[in-house]
Amino acid sequence: MKVHDVMTEDVKSCRPETDLAAAAAIMWENDCGALPIVTDGGKAIGMITDRDIAIALGTRNKQAGEISVKEVISGKLFAASPDEDIHAALKLMRKEKLHRLPVVDSEGKLEGILSLNDVALHAVHPNGKTTPALNYEDVVSTLKAVCEHRHPSVKKHTNTASA
C-alpha cells in the first residue's frame, strides 16, 4: 500500500505571511488541526498546528493578527512522497512524533497530507481473513510512538484508586 492510497488530497494550506488569526480561521472552517505552509509555487516549506498557534499566543504579548506563520514554524519539514510505502511513512511519523505528514512530489509541491486519522480509517481489523497492507497494529504502534512525551521531565500519570 502506498501513501497516495491513504492520504487526504484536498488539503487546505496557508502561506508564510499568513497571520495566526487567519490560519486559525482556516483550521476552524475546514475542521483540521494543521496546515501545510506553501510558497507561491505550491512548494511545502513547513507545517503549523493549532497547538503551535496556542503556544505562540500564550508566550507572546501580541494579538493573533500581529504574528505571522513564519514567526512560529520551526523551518524543519518532514514529508512523504505519494508513491512511498505506507509503512515507511508511518516509521517517519513514529520517529519524529508527527500526527500529520505533508505529502509532496519530487519537487516539493504539496499533493496531500497523511494523518493518523487517515491511517486509522484505512486500517483493517485483525480478524480479517486476508493479510492487510495496513492493520491495527500499524496504527497502534504509530499512535503510541507519537503520543510519548518528548521531554523526559514530563512524568507519566498513574491512575491510583483509593479505597
Number of C-alpha atoms within 10 A of each C-alpha: 13 17 23 20 14 22 24 17 13 9 17 16 20 21 20 20 13 17 20 26 17 15 25 21 11 18 18 12 8 11 9 14 16 25 23 25 26 19 16 8 9 17 17 26 23 23 26 23 20 17 11 18 21 13 12 20 16 10 8 10 9 11 12 19 12 11 19 18 24 19 13 18 19 12 11 9 14 19 22 26 21 24 14 14 16 23 16 13 21 26 15 16 24 19 12 13 19 18 19 21 24 28 27 21 16 9 9 18 17 26 21 24 26 27 20 20 14 16 22 17 12 17 17 19 13 13 7 9 7 8 11 13 14 20 17 17 13 18 20 13 14 23 20 11 16 18 13 13 12 10 7 8 7 9 8 9 6 6 6 6 5 4 3
